[in-house]
Amino acid sequence: MFSILKKSVALCALTLSCALPLSAQRSSAAKGVNTTAAPVPTPLLNGKRAFISYEIGDVTAFPSSYSGGPERAYNEFFADMKDWGRFELVLDPKDADVVFAIRFVDSPGLPHPQIRVGISDARTHVAMWGFVEEVNAAVFKKHRDDAFSSTVELLVSDIHDLITPGATQTPTGKTRFSDQAR
């Protein structure tokens, strides 16, 4: 009897974790991380052209845990930034005003995988800002892939919110879960 009850509880927990919508993902900004209390550097606010750098991260999660390859975060970030249209994306860093460096991190010491974006001044190479978002865990690969893509969208939204104060929508027009809770 106890064994059946234990299995039922485990099955319910698994069902609930799979049923949680991806929109329930909370951004690091909603948790009080990556807030804009400090002044935003002028090159980031005034920059018109951006170079996106691919930093190799943890490659062992591909293709077993996530579809695609290690460059997936770069590809999706590039596409989302292009769709946003705020920056002219250039293919040579010397033609850029700002450099965005994207990296997927899935280290054993982390509770969840992360996607990180560092932002630096293309002229001086000084780091100006950075964002980290966790990829929500999911049982099924399809849901992990959806969470991965949502995390990349959150990073673009973090950048959007940083340089467009008071905005409550992502560049793609989706309302953030953290903004709905207000």
N, C-alpha and C positions, 0 to 999 in steps of 0.2 A: 504494500500500500504506500509506504513512504517513498519507495523508488518511483512509483507512478506519479506521485505528487511532485517529486523533485524534477522528473522529466517534463511535466506539464509547465512548471514554473520556468524552466529553461527554454521551452518552446515559445512561451508567451514573451519572454524577454527578447528572444531572437526575432520574433515577429514584429515587436514594437520597434526594435532598432532598425529593421529594414523598412518599416513604414514611415519613419520620420522624414519629413520633406527636406530637400536640400536647402530650401529657403530658411530652415531653422538654423543654418550655419551662422554663427555670430562672428563678426569681424574682430580683429584685434583692437580696433578703435573703440568698439562697443565695450570691450573689456578694460578700457582705460590705457591701452598701449597704443603708441603711434598717434597720440593726440597732437593737435597743432597749437599747443600753448606757447611754443617758442616761435620767433619770427621765421618765416619761410625765406630761404636765401633768394636773393634777387635773380641770379642766373636761372633758377628753376621757374620763378614766376614769369620772367621775361623771355625765356628760351622759346625759340620757334622751331629749331631743328634738333632731332634726337637720333642718337645711335643706340641700338639695342645690342648689348653684349651677351653672349651665351657663356655662362660659367659652368663648366662640367660639375655636376653634383654627384649624388649617389646613383649609380647606374644599375645596381642589382635589383631594383624594383621593376625594371622593364625587361621583358614584356610579361613577367609572371603576375605582378600585382596590378599593374596599369598597362593599358594598351599603348602602342607606340614605342618610342625609344627615349633615351635620356634627353633628347632635344625637344621633347614634347612641350615643356613649360615655355621654352623660347618661342616655339612656333605659335602657340596659342596666345602668348603675351604680345608678340609682334602683330598678329592678326587683330587682336582686341584693341591695341593702341592705334592701329591703322584705321579701324572702324570708328574709333572715337574721333579721330581727325584733328586733335588739338595740336599735335606736333607733325611736322614734315619728317618722315622717317628717312634717314640717309644711310647709305651702306659703307661710309668711310667715317671713322670717328673724328678725323680732322675737319670734316664738314659740319660737325654737330656743335650745338650749344650745350647740350646735356647728354650724359650717357646713363642709360638704364642697364644694370647688370642683373640678369635673372638666373636663379639657381634653385634646383630641387634638392632638398635635404631630407634624408631618411636614416638618421644615425641611430644606433642601438640605444643611446641614452635619452632619446626624445620619446615622449608618450605618443606623439602623432607625427607623421611626415609634415614637412613645411615647404612652402615656396617662399623664397626671399627675393626682394628687389632692392638693390643699392642704387642710389642716384648720385652721380658725381658731375662736377663741372668739367666739360670737355677740354677747356683751355688749361686749367690749373691742375686737373686730376684730383682735386680735393673732394672728399665725400661730403655731400650736402644733406642727404636724408636717406632713410631706408624703411622698408616695411617687411613684416613677417606675417604670414597667414598660415594657419594649420589646415591640412587637408583632413576633412572629416572622415572618420573610419567607417567602413561599410563591409558587410559580409560578402556581397556579390561584386564581381569585377565591374559589371556594368554600373553599379552605384558608386564604386570607387572612382571610375572614370568620370562620372557626372560630378562627383565632389571635387575632383582634380580641376576640371574645367571651371567650376564655380569659384574655386579658390583663385584661379588666374583672373577671373572677372572681378573678384573682390580686390585684388591688388591694383588693377586698373582703376577701380572705384576709389581706392585709398588715395591714389595719385590725383585723381579728379577732385576729390574732396579737399585735399591739401591745397591745391592751387586755385580752387574755386570755392572759397568759404561760403558756408550757408547752403550749399547744394545738398539736396536729400535724395537725389537719384543718381544712379550709376550712369556712365556715358552711354550705355546701351538702353537707357530708359527704364531699367528695372529698379524698383524700390528695394533698398536694403532692409533686411530683417531687423537690424539694430535700430533703424529709423522708424519702423512700424511700431516698436515697443514704446516709443516716447509719447 
